[in-house]
Amino acid sequence: MNLTGFNLSKNYFDCIDDEGNCFIVYWAKLEFSLLKLNYSGIIFSNSQNLSIEKSSLKKIKRPIVNDLMQFKNPALKINGNWERLENPYTILLYTDAKGNKIFWDCHHPKTYTNIEYKDNSFKGLGYAETLTMEVKPWKLPIDELRWGRFLSENTTIIWINWKGNYPLNKIIYNGITFEDAIFDENKIMFNNNKSILSFEEKTIIRKGKLANVLARMPWLKLIFKSKILNTIEIKYKSRTSFSIGADIKCKGWSLYEVVTF
């Protein structure tokens, strides 16, 4: 039972093609006290690493979670399909003392994705999830958050790591969960350091405070506490190699972020 009156549901979609054209797409709905807010947004980083970002507060239908998900938003000039290639899973990340929860629904760990954007077509591997929060974000017991995913034709690796009063360390490799990931600036090691993700040609897609993202909605600054407004988020894309021991098993693209509260 949600006792805070706070409920945030956020759909996240992404895709990178072979050349490095990258999409990050959001649909979100926030309900808090008398406030109801709809939000959708897109970040596009092209193969030359130039990024553009656009958002909309127009109400659009929530994407329906099924084997083939579609996100269409004329205001953002995007129409995309995410076709599920692997089985989904859901993780309860956190429950506070009042029973309010945070659910991570990884319903599309890997997808074949086709996006039409500004009259251009892009195809590549993608990912989609839904995060549901009943906990007010400024009450999260987290100092730093890391999230990311690596995809290739035969390998899927997804990670989530929290530092702070409620540490969390999960990395899921082809459906198998490990809890021993070690994070370095340019690599992640897990499975007793035998499995290694190495980030190459790393590019920052977006860096800044959450207060900058909320610039179009200054009244939200009256609601969110300084811990959230001063949050620094860095999003990356990177060509990536996956190795087990000295053996390079595959190469692909990673999308990941580091959030400091």
C-alpha positions as CSV (number, residue, x, y, z in Angstrom):
1,M,0.0,0.0,0.0
2,N,1.4,3.4,-1.0
3,L,1.2,5.6,2.1
4,T,3.1,8.6,0.7
5,G,0.8,9.6,-2.0
6,F,3.8,9.5,-4.3
7,N,3.8,7.4,-7.4
8,L,6.1,7.6,-10.4
9,S,6.0,5.2,-13.3
10,K,8.7,5.6,-15.9
11,N,9.2,3.7,-19.1
12,Y,12.7,3.7,-20.6
13,F,13.5,2.6,-24.1
14,D,16.8,2.6,-26.0
15,C,18.5,1.5,-29.2
16,I,22.0,1.8,-30.8
17,D,22.7,0.8,-34.4
18,D,26.0,-0.5,-35.6
19,E,27.3,3.0,-36.5
20,G,26.6,4.4,-33.0
21,N,23.4,6.3,-33.7
22,C,21.8,6.1,-30.2
23,F,18.3,6.8,-28.9
24,I,17.1,7.1,-25.3
25,V,13.3,7.5,-25.0
26,Y,11.2,8.2,-21.9
27,W,7.5,8.0,-21.0
28,A,6.6,9.0,-17.4
29,K,3.7,9.7,-15.2
30,L,4.0,11.3,-11.8
31,E,1.2,11.5,-9.2
32,F,1.9,13.3,-6.0
33,S,-0.8,14.8,-3.8
34,L,-2.9,16.9,-6.2
35,L,-0.2,16.9,-8.9
36,K,-0.5,14.8,-12.0
37,L,2.2,15.2,-14.6
38,N,2.8,13.5,-17.9
39,Y,6.2,13.6,-19.5
40,S,7.9,12.1,-22.6
41,G,11.4,12.8,-23.9
42,I,14.0,11.8,-26.3
43,I,17.8,12.0,-26.4
44,F,19.4,11.3,-29.8
45,S,23.2,11.0,-30.1
46,N,24.3,10.4,-33.7
47,S,27.3,8.5,-35.0
48,Q,29.4,11.7,-34.8
49,N,28.5,12.0,-31.1
50,L,26.4,15.1,-31.5
51,S,23.4,15.0,-29.1
52,I,20.0,16.7,-29.2
53,E,17.3,16.4,-26.6
54,K,13.6,17.2,-26.7
55,S,10.7,16.7,-24.3
56,S,7.0,17.1,-24.2
57,L,4.3,17.5,-21.5
58,K,1.5,16.5,-23.8
59,K,-0.5,13.5,-22.5
60,I,0.0,10.4,-24.8
61,K,-1.0,6.8,-24.3
62,R,1.2,4.7,-22.1
63,P,3.1,2.1,-24.1
64,I,1.5,-1.3,-23.7
65,V,4.0,-3.9,-22.5
66,N,3.8,-7.0,-24.8
67,D,6.2,-8.9,-27.1
68,L,6.2,-6.0,-29.6
69,M,6.1,-2.6,-27.9
70,Q,5.5,0.6,-29.8
71,F,6.3,4.2,-28.8
72,K,4.8,6.9,-31.1
73,N,5.0,10.6,-30.3
74,P,4.4,13.1,-33.1
75,A,5.6,16.0,-30.9
76,L,9.0,14.3,-30.7
77,K,8.9,13.1,-34.3
78,I,9.6,9.5,-33.3
79,N,7.9,6.2,-34.0
80,G,9.6,3.0,-32.8
81,N,9.0,-0.7,-32.3
82,W,10.8,-2.9,-29.7
83,E,10.5,-6.6,-30.5
84,R,11.4,-8.8,-27.4
85,L,14.1,-11.3,-28.0
86,E,14.6,-12.6,-24.4
87,N,12.5,-13.5,-21.4
88,P,11.6,-10.6,-19.0
89,Y,12.2,-10.4,-15.2
90,T,11.1,-8.2,-12.4
91,I,13.1,-7.3,-9.3
92,L,11.9,-5.6,-6.1
93,L,14.7,-3.2,-5.5
94,Y,13.7,-1.6,-2.2
95,T,10.9,-1.4,0.4
96,D,10.9,1.4,3.0
97,A,9.7,1.2,6.6
98,K,6.2,2.2,5.6
99,G,6.0,-0.5,2.9
100,N,6.4,1.7,-0.1
101,K,8.3,-0.1,-2.9
102,I,10.5,0.4,-5.9
103,F,10.0,-2.2,-8.7
104,W,12.3,-2.7,-11.6
105,D,10.5,-4.4,-14.5
106,C,13.0,-5.4,-17.1
107,H,10.4,-6.6,-19.6
108,H,12.6,-6.3,-22.7
109,P,16.2,-7.2,-21.8
110,K,17.1,-7.3,-25.5
111,T,15.1,-6.3,-28.5
112,Y,15.3,-5.9,-32.2
113,T,14.4,-2.2,-32.7
114,N,13.2,-0.2,-35.6
115,I,12.9,3.6,-35.2
116,E,11.6,6.2,-37.6
117,Y,12.9,9.6,-36.5
118,K,12.6,12.8,-38.5
119,D,12.0,10.8,-41.7
120,N,15.1,8.6,-41.2
121,S,15.2,4.9,-40.3
122,F,17.4,3.3,-37.7
123,K,17.7,-0.4,-36.8
124,G,19.6,-2.0,-34.0
125,L,19.6,-3.9,-30.7
126,G,17.6,-2.2,-27.9
127,Y,16.3,-2.5,-24.4
128,A,13.2,-1.4,-22.5
129,E,12.2,-1.3,-18.8
130,T,9.6,0.2,-16.5
131,L,10.6,1.6,-13.1
132,T,7.7,2.1,-10.5
133,M,8.4,4.2,-7.4
134,E,6.2,4.7,-4.4
135,V,9.2,6.2,-2.5
136,K,9.9,9.9,-2.7
137,P,13.2,10.2,-4.5
138,W,14.7,12.6,-1.9
139,K,14.2,9.8,0.7
140,L,16.2,7.2,-1.2
141,P,19.0,5.8,0.9
142,I,21.4,6.2,-2.1
143,D,24.6,8.3,-2.6
144,E,25.5,7.0,-6.0
145,L,23.7,4.9,-8.6
146,R,25.1,3.1,-11.6
147,W,22.9,1.4,-14.2
148,G,23.7,0.1,-17.6
149,R,23.3,-2.5,-20.3
150,F,25.6,-4.2,-22.8
151,L,24.0,-6.0,-25.8
152,S,25.4,-8.2,-28.6
153,E,23.8,-10.9,-30.7
154,N,24.5,-13.6,-28.1
155,T,25.2,-11.7,-24.9
156,T,23.0,-9.6,-22.6
157,I,24.5,-7.9,-19.5
158,I,22.5,-5.6,-17.3
159,W,23.7,-4.0,-14.1
160,I,22.4,-1.9,-11.2
161,N,24.6,-0.7,-8.4
162,W,23.7,1.5,-5.4
163,K,26.1,3.0,-2.9
164,G,24.9,4.5,0.4
165,N,22.9,3.3,3.4
166,Y,21.2,0.6,1.2
167,P,23.9,-0.9,-1.0
168,L,22.8,-3.0,-4.0
169,N,25.0,-4.8,-6.5
170,K,23.3,-6.9,-9.2
171,I,24.7,-7.7,-12.6
172,I,22.7,-10.1,-14.8
173,Y,24.5,-12.0,-17.5
174,N,22.3,-13.9,-20.0
175,G,19.7,-14.3,-17.2
176,I,22.1,-15.3,-14.4
177,T,22.5,-12.9,-11.5
178,F,25.9,-12.1,-9.9
179,E,26.4,-9.8,-6.9
180,D,30.2,-9.3,-7.0
181,A,30.6,-6.6,-9.7
182,I,33.6,-4.3,-9.3
183,F,33.3,-1.0,-11.2
184,D,36.3,0.8,-12.7
185,E,36.3,3.9,-14.8
186,N,36.6,1.9,-18.0
187,K,35.5,-1.6,-17.1
188,I,33.3,-3.8,-15.0
189,M,34.5,-7.1,-13.6
190,F,32.3,-9.9,-12.1
191,N,32.1,-13.6,-11.6
192,N,35.2,-13.6,-9.4
193,N,36.8,-11.1,-11.8
194,K,36.8,-13.7,-14.6
195,S,34.2,-11.8,-16.7
196,I,35.1,-8.3,-17.9
197,L,33.3,-5.6,-19.8
198,S,35.8,-3.2,-21.3
199,F,34.5,0.2,-22.4
200,E,36.2,1.6,-25.5
201,E,35.6,4.9,-27.4
202,K,33.5,6.1,-24.4
203,T,31.3,9.2,-25.2
204,I,29.2,11.4,-22.8
205,I,25.7,11.7,-24.1
206,R,24.4,14.0,-21.4
207,K,25.9,15.5,-18.2
208,G,24.3,17.9,-15.8
209,K,22.1,18.5,-12.7
210,L,18.5,17.4,-12.6
211,A,17.6,21.0,-11.9
212,N,18.6,21.7,-15.6
213,V,16.3,19.0,-16.8
214,L,13.4,20.6,-14.9
215,A,14.1,24.0,-16.4
216,R,10.9,23.8,-18.3
217,M,9.0,23.0,-15.2
218,P,10.2,25.5,-12.5
219,W,7.3,24.8,-10.3
220,L,8.6,21.3,-9.7
221,K,11.5,22.8,-7.9
222,L,9.0,23.7,-5.1
223,I,8.3,20.0,-4.7
224,F,11.7,18.3,-5.2
225,K,14.2,18.7,-2.4
226,S,17.8,20.0,-3.0
227,K,19.2,16.4,-2.8
228,I,17.3,15.7,-6.0
229,L,17.8,19.0,-7.7
230,N,21.5,18.9,-7.2
231,T,21.8,15.3,-8.5
232,I,24.4,15.0,-11.2
233,E,23.7,12.5,-14.0
234,I,26.2,11.4,-16.6
235,K,25.0,9.2,-19.5
236,Y,27.5,7.3,-21.7
237,K,27.5,5.3,-24.8
238,S,30.5,3.1,-25.5
239,R,31.8,0.4,-27.8
240,T,32.4,-2.5,-25.5
241,S,34.3,-5.8,-25.5
242,F,33.2,-8.7,-23.3
243,S,35.9,-11.1,-22.2
244,I,36.0,-14.2,-20.0
245,G,39.6,-14.6,-18.9
246,A,41.9,-13.7,-21.8
247,D,39.2,-14.7,-24.3
248,I,37.2,-11.9,-26.0
249,K,33.8,-13.4,-26.5
250,C,32.0,-10.6,-28.3
251,K,31.8,-6.9,-29.0
252,G,28.8,-4.6,-28.9
253,W,27.5,-1.3,-27.5
254,S,26.9,-0.3,-23.9
255,L,24.6,2.4,-22.6
256,Y,25.1,3.3,-19.0
257,E,24.8,6.1,-16.5
258,V,26.3,7.3,-13.2
259,V,24.1,9.4,-10.9
260,T,25.5,11.1,-7.8
261,F,23.1,12.4,-5.2
